[in-house]
């Protein structure tokens, strides 16, 4: 594992542990990479509850309760969808905070409105806040996915520092 990603996951874990909180994740385009990063940290079972890999629309609906109407109207790669994913994670876990990711890592699948490299994120603190954003990352499939993992964990840290 990349040393800087390990350090970021470790720092995220320390911040969660200091609050006595657990994290749960929902990943689409990153395919469990966030889960892999955080579980590489020894003792992460104290602060990481579970991860959902919801690559298809059906899995987003079945596992997280994403509405069919949301997917039909906005698509899987949208702030609306990741917001529902992040909220669904908290309904289906013991976590206090969640993150969700859905994107177009490429090399195909992009459109003028959502080019390759488009990734949507949401972070949710149970019963407190829900934040989402859309980013466009440069690079090949690996680079887009890697940047998404870093960004997702940095987003958790940012919420914890509020």
Buried (B, 14 or more C-beta within 10 A) or exposed (E): EEEEBBEBBBBBBBBBBEEEBBBBBBBBBBBBBBBBBBBEBEEBEEBBBBBBBBBEBEBBBEBBBBBEEBBEEBBBBBBBBBBBBBBBBBEBBEBBBBBBBBBBBBEEBBEEEBEBBBBBBBBBBBEEEBBBEBBBBEBEBEBBBBBBBBBBBBBBBEBBEE
